[in-house]
C-alpha cells in the first residue's frame, strides 16, 4: 500500500512538473514562430532592396557612359565653386 501511495505521489509530481514544462515549450515555440516569420519578412526586404540598388547602379553606370566629355564612363566628383564648406560633425 505504501508503494502505491509513493508511486501515485511521484506520478503527481511528474505530471505537475510536466505541465509547467509544456507551458514553457509552447511559449518558446510561439516566440520561435514569430521570429521565423520576421526573418522571412526581412529576407524579402533585403532581396527587394538589393534589386533596387542594382537597378539604380545600372542607371548610374548608363548615365555616366552617356555623359558628354567623359571618357571610359568615369564620373567626376562635384566641384566646390560656391566656396561652401563641407558639413562637420558636432
Order of alpha helices (4+ residues) and beta strands (2+ residues): alpha
